């Protein structure tokens, strides 16, 4: 039986593994290029260096000691948070981990006093979008442009907490 652990503390190597997972899986599954990895790496590094540990949190999912997923709530303002870096390795999908992470993130955001959570995704992430909608997120914006080596339609979703 596989041992699944979710933790909130960063360990040496975690940032690199999360960036690598995003780079490799999004290249394999959606044809994105190396610039997507850089897009993840910059803000993730800023998050890791931020002294704000009360209003921000990163969930790291491990299976048998190997990092296989993540999700974060990042502070935008005193009233607004952003859900970022939500990813599960294919071997961890469809097992309820995504649902568990979403529930934890929403509960954390409520307890942190946020009024709204926003997120940006793109239209090919149909399973993730269905999960966001199931938790009450509504699409509020979209833009189509060439980014990460291909033509992408990014979509913004928002969840009002109060």
N, CA and C of each residue as an Amber inpcrd file, in Angstrom:
protein
   486
   0.8380000  -1.1870000   0.0000000   0.0000000   0.0000000   0.0000000
   0.8760000   1.2410000   0.0000000   0.4490000   2.2470000  -0.7620000
   1.2150000   3.4720000  -0.8660000   0.9260000   4.3850000   0.3240000
   1.9830000   5.0040000   0.8380000   1.8350000   5.9620000   1.9270000
   1.7560000   7.3650000   1.3400000   0.5930000   8.0190000   1.5180000
   0.3860000   9.3730000   1.0230000   0.4290000  10.3210000   2.2080000
   1.2430000  11.3680000   2.0880000   1.3870000  12.3690000   3.1430000
   1.2220000  13.7460000   2.5160000   0.5050000  14.6210000   3.2080000
   0.4210000  16.0220000   2.8110000   1.0650000  16.8340000   3.9160000
   1.9700000  17.7270000   3.5250000   2.6460000  18.5550000   4.5150000
   2.7010000  20.0030000   4.0460000   2.9940000  20.9060000   4.9810000
   3.0400000  22.3310000   4.6720000   4.4300000  22.9290000   4.8180000
   5.3830000  22.1700000   5.2890000   6.7290000  22.7040000   5.4730000
   7.5960000  22.3960000   4.2620000   8.3190000  23.4180000   3.8070000
   9.2530000  23.2180000   2.7000000  10.5230000  22.5430000   3.2020000
  10.9920000  21.5960000   2.4140000  12.2610000  20.9170000   2.6900000
  13.2080000  21.2000000   1.5300000  14.5090000  21.0590000   1.7480000
  15.4460000  21.2280000   0.6430000  15.0640000  20.3130000  -0.5360000
  15.0410000  20.8900000  -1.7070000  14.6890000  20.1560000  -2.9200000
  13.2480000  20.3220000  -3.3500000  12.3510000  20.7040000  -2.4380000
  10.9250000  20.8050000  -2.7700000  10.6460000  21.7940000  -3.9000000
  11.2650000  22.9650000  -3.8350000  10.9910000  23.9890000  -4.8520000
  11.3790000  23.4630000  -6.2310000  12.5710000  22.8850000  -6.3180000
  13.0210000  22.3360000  -7.5940000  12.1300000  21.2230000  -8.1070000
  11.6820000  20.3640000  -7.2080000  10.8220000  19.2380000  -7.6110000
   9.4670000  19.7490000  -8.0980000   8.8900000  20.7230000  -7.4060000
   7.5910000  21.2700000  -7.8240000   7.7140000  21.9290000  -9.1940000
   8.7870000  22.6910000  -9.3960000   9.0180000  23.3240000 -10.7010000
   9.2050000  22.2530000 -11.7720000  10.0080000  21.2350000 -11.4740000
  10.2550000  20.1660000 -12.4500000   8.9670000  19.4160000 -12.7910000
   8.1730000  19.0820000 -11.7810000   6.9020000  18.3940000 -12.0360000
   6.0290000  19.2030000 -12.9850000   5.9140000  20.5110000 -12.7190000
   5.1210000  21.3660000 -13.6010000   5.7010000  21.3570000 -15.0150000
   7.0100000  21.5280000 -15.1250000   7.6330000  21.5740000 -16.4400000
   7.4490000  20.2970000 -17.2280000   7.7550000  19.1630000 -16.6010000
   7.7070000  17.8750000 -17.2980000   6.2620000  17.4660000 -17.6150000
   5.3640000  17.5340000 -16.6200000   3.9930000  17.0770000 -16.8500000
   3.2410000  17.9670000 -17.8430000   3.4190000  19.2780000 -17.7510000
   2.7210000  20.1600000 -18.6840000   3.2980000  20.0510000 -20.0930000
   4.5750000  19.7320000 -20.2220000   5.1510000  19.4820000 -21.5500000
   4.5690000  18.2000000 -22.1330000   4.5300000  17.1330000 -21.3170000
   4.0080000  15.8490000 -21.7920000   2.5240000  15.9080000 -22.1080000
   1.7500000  16.5530000 -21.2390000   0.2960000  16.4990000 -21.3560000
  -0.3020000  17.6010000 -22.2330000   0.3850000  18.7540000 -22.3250000
  -0.2050000  19.8910000 -23.0420000   0.7360000  20.5450000 -24.0340000
   1.9460000  20.0130000 -24.1870000   2.8760000  20.5380000 -25.1780000
   3.4920000  21.8850000 -24.8310000   3.5120000  22.2450000 -23.5480000
   4.1150000  23.5170000 -23.1650000   5.6440000  23.3950000 -23.1930000
   6.3120000  24.5310000 -23.4270000   7.7690000  24.4980000 -23.4930000
   8.4120000  24.8960000 -22.1590000   9.7260000  25.0330000 -22.1640000
  10.4930000  25.3130000 -20.9410000  10.1060000  26.6310000 -20.2720000
   9.5040000  27.5680000 -21.0180000   9.1630000  28.8590000 -20.4120000
   8.0800000  28.7080000 -19.3460000   7.2950000  27.6350000 -19.4150000
   6.3000000  27.4070000 -18.3700000   6.9880000  27.1070000 -17.0380000
   8.0770000  26.3770000 -17.1080000   8.8480000  26.0730000 -15.9020000
   9.3520000  27.3650000 -15.2440000   9.8340000  28.2900000 -16.0660000
  10.3050000  29.5810000 -15.5530000   9.1520000  30.3800000 -14.9510000
   7.9760000  30.2880000 -15.5840000   6.7740000  30.9660000 -15.0860000
   6.4070000  30.4560000 -13.6820000   6.5990000  29.1850000 -13.4340000
   6.3340000  28.6040000 -12.1160000   7.4600000  28.9500000 -11.1440000
   8.6910000  28.8710000 -11.5970000   9.8600000  29.0210000 -10.7200000
   9.9550000  30.3950000 -10.0660000   9.7240000  31.4680000 -10.8210000
   9.8880000  32.8140000 -10.2770000   8.9820000  33.0810000  -9.0810000
   7.6610000  33.0040000  -9.2700000   6.7530000  33.2560000  -8.1460000
   6.8710000  32.2320000  -7.0180000   7.1950000  30.9870000  -7.3480000
   7.3610000  29.9780000  -6.2990000   8.5650000  30.3210000  -5.4220000
   9.6260000  30.8220000  -6.0210000  10.7900000  31.2620000  -5.2500000
  10.4330000  32.4320000  -4.3490000   9.6760000  33.3970000  -4.8830000
   9.2350000  34.5370000  -4.0790000   8.3920000  34.0650000  -2.8950000
   7.5070000  33.1250000  -3.1600000   6.6690000  32.5620000  -2.0980000
   7.5440000  31.9430000  -1.0010000   8.5160000  31.1470000  -1.4090000
   9.3720000  30.4580000  -0.4460000  10.1670000  31.4390000   0.4100000
  10.5360000  32.5710000  -0.1560000  11.3240000  33.5750000   0.5660000
  10.4650000  34.5510000   1.3660000   9.1600000  34.5200000   1.1600000
   8.2710000  35.4620000   1.8380000   8.1990000  35.1840000   3.3370000
   8.2510000  36.2540000   4.1450000   8.1130000  36.0650000   5.5890000
   6.6550000  35.8420000   6.0100000   5.7120000  36.0510000   5.0950000
   4.2800000  35.9280000   5.4170000   3.8750000  34.4530000   5.4610000
   3.8890000  33.8820000   6.6500000   3.5160000  32.4740000   6.8180000
   2.1010000  32.3330000   7.3760000   1.4950000  33.4360000   7.8050000
   0.1430000  33.4000000   8.3860000  -0.9410000  33.3570000   7.3170000
  -0.7470000  34.0910000   6.2260000  -1.7860000  34.2670000   5.2130000
  -1.4980000  33.4910000   3.9290000  -0.4460000  32.6900000   3.9390000
  -0.0680000  31.9190000   2.7560000   0.2750000  30.4990000   3.1870000
   0.0100000  29.5600000   2.3040000   0.3430000  28.1780000   2.6390000
   0.5700000  27.3850000   1.3600000   1.5060000  26.4560000   1.4650000
   1.7910000  25.5220000   0.3820000   1.5500000  24.1190000   0.8980000
   0.7650000  23.3500000   0.1580000   0.5500000  21.9440000   0.4750000
   1.4110000  21.1340000  -0.4820000   2.1840000  20.2250000   0.0670000
   3.0380000  19.3530000  -0.7280000   2.5490000  17.9270000  -0.5020000
   2.2970000  17.2130000  -1.5810000   1.7990000  15.8440000  -1.5100000
   2.9500000  14.8950000  -1.8300000   3.1670000  13.9410000  -0.9270000
   4.2070000  12.9360000  -1.1240000   3.5750000  11.5450000  -1.1710000
   4.1160000  10.7220000  -2.0410000   3.7300000   9.3120000  -2.0940000
   5.0010000   8.5070000  -1.8860000   5.0210000   7.7170000  -0.8170000
   6.2060000   6.9240000  -0.4780000   7.4710000   7.7770000  -0.4550000
   7.3470000   8.9940000   0.1010000   8.4910000   9.8840000   0.2550000
   8.8700000  10.7010000  -0.9690000   8.1170000  10.5520000  -2.0660000
   8.4110000  11.2810000  -3.3010000   7.3410000  12.3480000  -3.5200000
   7.7630000  13.5850000  -3.7980000   6.8100000  14.6740000  -4.0450000
   6.0810000  14.4030000  -5.3590000   4.7510000  14.3620000  -5.2660000
   3.9360000  14.0650000  -6.4510000   2.8610000  15.1140000  -6.7010000
   2.8600000  16.1940000  -5.9040000   1.8590000  17.2140000  -6.1490000
   1.9930000  18.3940000  -5.2100000   1.2090000  19.4300000  -5.5340000
   1.2430000  20.6510000  -4.7290000  -0.0020000  21.4840000  -4.9790000
  -0.1990000  22.4180000  -4.0780000  -1.2290000  23.4530000  -4.2080000
  -0.8470000  24.5410000  -3.2180000  -1.1060000  25.7950000  -3.5880000
  -0.7690000  26.8970000  -2.6800000  -1.8630000  27.9390000  -2.6640000
  -1.9400000  28.6330000  -1.5530000  -2.7170000  29.8590000  -1.4140000
  -1.7020000  30.9700000  -1.1860000  -1.7110000  31.9490000  -2.0870000
  -0.7540000  33.0520000  -2.0640000  -1.5160000  34.3500000  -1.8470000
  -1.0170000  35.1840000  -0.9470000  -1.6540000  36.4590000  -0.6260000
  -1.4710000  37.4480000  -1.7810000  -2.5860000  38.0290000  -2.2420000
  -2.5380000  39.1130000  -3.2210000  -2.7440000  40.4410000  -2.4930000
  -3.7350000  40.4620000  -1.6010000  -4.0330000  41.6300000  -0.7800000
  -4.6470000  41.1250000   0.5180000  -5.0410000  42.0450000   1.4010000
  -5.6230000  41.6080000   2.6700000  -6.9390000  40.8740000   2.4630000
  -7.6060000  41.1020000   1.3170000  -8.9060000  40.4700000   1.0880000
  -8.9000000  39.4100000  -0.0090000  -7.8000000  39.3010000  -0.7460000
  -7.7920000  38.4110000  -1.9040000  -6.5510000  37.5180000  -1.9150000
  -6.8100000  36.2200000  -2.1770000  -5.7370000  35.2260000  -2.3000000
  -5.7890000  34.6160000  -3.6880000  -4.6730000  34.0270000  -4.0930000
  -4.6210000  33.3160000  -5.3640000  -4.2730000  31.8590000  -5.1140000
  -5.0240000  30.9720000  -5.7280000  -4.7310000  29.5510000  -5.7080000
  -3.7260000  29.3050000  -6.8290000  -2.5900000  28.6880000  -6.4850000
  -1.5230000  28.4830000  -7.4630000  -0.9170000  27.0910000  -7.3340000
  -0.2080000  26.6920000  -8.3730000   0.6450000  25.4910000  -8.4060000
  -0.0980000  24.2190000  -8.0150000  -1.3440000  24.1200000  -8.4900000
  -2.1610000  22.9440000  -8.2170000  -1.8340000  21.8890000  -9.2630000
  -1.2160000  20.8190000  -8.8100000  -0.7840000  19.7730000  -9.7200000
  -0.6750000  18.4580000  -8.9680000  -1.1400000  17.4050000  -9.6110000
  -0.9450000  16.0540000  -9.0880000  -0.3790000  15.1920000 -10.2100000
   0.6130000  14.3970000  -9.8730000   1.1690000  13.4440000 -10.8280000
   0.0350000  12.5060000 -11.2680000   0.0460000  12.0420000 -12.5160000
  -1.0360000  11.1570000 -12.9920000  -1.3250000   9.9600000 -12.0820000
  -0.3130000   9.3880000 -11.4370000  -0.5530000   8.2230000 -10.5800000
  -1.3040000   8.5860000  -9.3010000  -1.4350000   9.8860000  -9.0100000
  -2.1530000  10.3220000  -7.8130000  -3.5140000  10.9300000  -8.1390000
  -3.8690000  10.9630000  -9.4060000  -5.1360000  11.5750000  -9.8080000
  -6.2980000  10.6000000  -9.6400000  -7.4960000  11.1690000  -9.5280000
  -8.7470000  10.4040000  -9.4100000  -8.7820000   9.5340000  -8.1530000
  -8.1230000   9.9810000  -7.1130000  -8.1130000   9.2500000  -5.8480000
  -8.6210000  10.1190000  -4.6920000  -9.1090000  11.3320000  -5.0100000
  -9.6410000  12.2150000  -3.9870000  -8.6530000  13.2130000  -3.4200000
  -7.4010000  13.1740000  -3.8670000  -6.4070000  14.1070000  -3.3280000
  -6.6900000  15.5400000  -3.7510000  -7.1210000  15.7250000  -4.9910000
  -7.4490000  17.0680000  -5.4720000  -8.5740000  17.6760000  -4.6660000
  -9.5980000  16.8860000  -4.4150000 -10.7290000  17.3390000  -3.5980000
 -10.2560000  17.7160000  -2.1950000  -9.4360000  16.8640000  -1.6060000
  -8.9120000  17.1300000  -0.2670000  -8.1080000  18.4390000  -0.2390000
  -7.2370000  18.6330000  -1.2310000  -6.4280000  19.8530000  -1.2950000
  -7.3070000  21.0940000  -1.4650000  -8.3260000  20.9990000  -2.3160000
  -9.2290000  22.1400000  -2.5120000  -9.9400000  22.4990000  -1.2080000
 -10.4280000  21.4990000  -0.5010000 -11.1230000  21.7540000   0.7640000
 -10.1890000  22.4000000   1.7830000  -8.9620000  21.9040000   1.8620000
  -7.9750000  22.4880000   2.7810000  -7.6800000  23.9420000   2.4080000
  -7.4840000  24.2000000   1.1180000  -7.1350000  25.5490000   0.6540000
  -8.2680000  26.5410000   0.9110000  -9.5000000  26.1240000   0.6530000
 -10.6490000  27.0080000   0.8750000 -10.8270000  27.2760000   2.3580000
 -10.7070000  26.2450000   3.1730000 -10.8330000  26.4180000   4.6250000
  -9.7240000  27.3230000   5.1580000  -8.5040000  27.1160000   4.7130000
  -7.3880000  27.9730000   5.1240000  -7.6690000  29.4240000   4.7470000
  -8.1570000  29.6400000   3.5260000  -8.4340000  31.0020000   3.0450000
  -9.5170000  31.6800000   3.8720000 -10.5420000  30.9410000   4.2210000
 -11.5970000  31.4960000   5.0870000 -11.0200000  31.8830000   6.4500000
 -10.2620000  30.9710000   7.0370000  -9.6650000  31.2170000   8.3510000
  -8.6600000  32.3660000   8.3240000  -8.0250000  32.6010000   7.1780000
  -7.0580000  33.6950000   7.0320000  -7.7530000  35.0300000   6.8040000
  -9.0820000  34.9970000   6.6390000  -9.8440000  36.2290000   6.4900000
  -9.9860000  36.7440000   5.0720000  -9.6470000  35.9260000   4.1010000
  -9.8100000  36.3600000   2.7110000 -11.2930000  36.4150000   2.3370000
 -11.6280000  37.3680000   1.4800000 -12.9950000  37.4910000   0.9670000
 -13.1640000  36.7620000  -0.3520000 -12.0280000  36.5540000  -1.0550000
 -12.1090000  35.9660000  -2.3930000 -10.8160000  35.2130000  -2.6940000
 -10.9770000  34.1330000  -3.4630000  -9.8380000  33.4110000  -4.0210000
  -9.9500000  33.5150000  -5.5350000  -8.8550000  33.8510000  -6.1860000
  -8.8260000  33.8330000  -7.6450000  -7.8430000  32.7590000  -8.0910000
  -7.9570000  32.3570000  -9.3320000  -6.9700000  31.4650000  -9.9300000
  -6.9740000  31.6760000 -11.4280000  -5.8390000  31.4100000 -12.0280000
  -5.7150000  31.4060000 -13.4830000  -5.3770000  29.9850000 -13.9080000
  -6.0320000  29.5350000 -14.9560000  -5.7640000  28.2190000 -15.5200000
  -5.8450000  28.3610000 -17.0270000  -5.8390000  27.2760000 -17.7550000
  -6.1360000  27.3870000 -19.1860000  -7.1310000  26.3170000 -19.5880000
  -7.8200000  26.5920000 -20.6840000  -9.0280000  25.8420000 -21.0420000
  -8.8170000  24.3530000 -21.2840000  -7.6010000  23.9000000 -21.4910000
  -7.3540000  22.4680000 -21.7150000  -7.3500000  21.6610000 -20.4120000
  -7.3100000  22.3340000 -19.2760000  -7.2800000  21.6350000 -17.9780000
  -8.7110000  21.3410000 -17.5140000  -9.4060000  20.5360000 -18.2940000
 -10.8390000  20.3140000 -18.0950000 -11.1700000  19.6660000 -16.7530000
 -10.3790000  18.7150000 -16.3090000 -10.6500000  18.0560000 -15.0330000
 -10.5030000  19.0430000 -13.8810000  -9.4400000  19.8490000 -13.9140000
  -9.2270000  20.8530000 -12.8700000 -10.3530000  21.8870000 -12.8830000
 -10.7470000  22.3330000 -14.0660000 -11.8160000  23.3280000 -14.1730000
 -13.1180000  22.7700000 -13.6060000 -13.4090000  21.5160000 -13.8860000
 -14.6180000  20.8880000 -13.3240000 -14.5560000  20.8810000 -11.7980000
 -13.3780000  20.6130000 -11.2410000 -13.2080000  20.6270000  -9.7850000
 -13.4110000  22.0370000  -9.2390000 -12.8310000  23.0370000  -9.8940000
 -13.0090000  24.4260000  -9.4430000 -14.4940000  24.7990000  -9.4370000
 -15.1840000  24.4490000 -10.4920000 -16.6150000  24.7760000 -10.5830000
 -17.4090000  24.0470000  -9.4980000 -17.0420000  22.8200000  -9.1980000
 -17.7190000  22.0510000  -8.1630000 -17.6220000  22.7580000  -6.8030000
 -16.5340000  23.4960000  -6.5890000 -16.3480000  24.2250000  -5.3350000
 -16.8250000  25.6720000  -5.4070000 -17.5140000  26.0250000  -6.4810000
 -18.1420000  27.3340000  -6.5610000 -17.3670000  28.4090000  -7.2980000
 -16.2190000  28.0730000  -7.8600000 -15.4730000  29.0560000  -8.6430000
 -16.2440000  29.3640000  -9.9310000 -16.2420000  30.6310000 -10.3110000
 -16.9140000  31.0650000 -11.5360000 -15.9130000  31.7650000 -12.4420000
 -16.0220000  31.4970000 -13.7400000 -15.1200000  32.1400000 -14.7070000
 -15.4870000  33.6120000 -14.8410000 -14.4570000  34.4760000 -14.7140000
 -14.6970000  35.9150000 -14.7760000 -13.9260000  36.5940000 -15.9020000
 -12.9990000  35.8850000 -16.5320000 -12.1970000  36.5130000 -17.5830000
 -11.5120000  35.4210000 -18.3860000 -11.1260000  35.7640000 -19.6010000
 -10.2930000  34.8720000 -20.3920000  -9.5110000  35.6930000 -21.4000000
  -8.3440000  35.1600000 -21.7650000  -7.5190000  35.8120000 -22.7770000
  -6.7710000  34.7370000 -23.5450000  -6.7180000  34.9200000 -24.8490000
  -6.0240000  33.9740000 -25.7210000  -4.7820000  34.6640000 -26.2700000
  -3.6460000  34.0150000 -26.1020000  -2.3920000  34.5770000 -26.5850000
  -1.3560000  33.4610000 -26.6900000  -0.2460000  33.7860000 -27.3230000
   0.8350000  32.8160000 -27.4360000   1.7170000  32.9550000 -26.2090000
   1.8050000  31.8760000 -25.4750000   2.6020000  31.8350000 -24.2460000
   3.0220000  30.3830000 -24.0290000   4.1680000  30.1770000 -23.4330000
   4.6800000  28.8390000 -23.1210000   4.8150000  27.9600000 -24.3660000
   5.1070000  28.6240000 -25.5040000   5.3870000  27.9040000 -26.7360000
   4.1830000  27.5130000 -27.5620000   3.0050000  27.9960000 -27.1950000
   1.8100000  27.6660000 -28.0000000   0.6950000  28.6610000 -27.7590000
  -0.3460000  28.5820000 -28.5530000  -1.5160000  29.4360000 -28.3900000
  -2.3610000  28.8750000 -27.2500000  -2.5920000  29.6890000 -26.2310000
  -3.2690000  29.2550000 -25.0050000  -4.4250000  30.2070000 -24.7130000
  -5.5490000  29.6370000 -24.2740000  -6.6370000  30.4590000 -23.7480000
  -6.6120000  30.3180000 -22.2300000  -6.1190000  31.3650000 -21.5770000
  -6.0990000  31.3940000 -20.1220000  -7.4720000  31.8170000 -19.6130000
  -7.8730000  31.2510000 -18.4840000  -9.1540000  31.5770000 -17.8920000
  -8.9570000  31.9360000 -16.4130000  -9.6390000  32.9990000 -16.0120000
  -9.5990000  33.4260000 -14.6090000 -10.8870000  32.9810000 -13.9310000
 -10.7450000  32.3880000 -12.7510000 -11.8820000  31.9500000 -11.9540000
 -11.8110000  32.6180000 -10.5960000 -12.9850000  32.8880000 -10.0170000
 -13.0560000  33.5170000  -8.6930000 -14.0650000  32.7870000  -7.8200000
 -13.7360000  32.7190000  -6.5350000 -14.6270000  32.1730000  -5.5330000
 -14.7980000  33.2190000  -4.4400000 -16.0320000  33.6480000  -4.2080000
 -16.3290000  34.5910000  -3.1300000 -16.5390000  33.8080000  -1.8570000
 -15.8410000  34.1890000  -0.8070000 -15.8930000  33.4550000   0.4590000
 -16.8360000  34.0820000   1.4790000 -17.1810000  35.3580000   1.3120000
 -18.0530000  36.0310000   2.2890000 -19.3550000  36.4620000   1.6520000
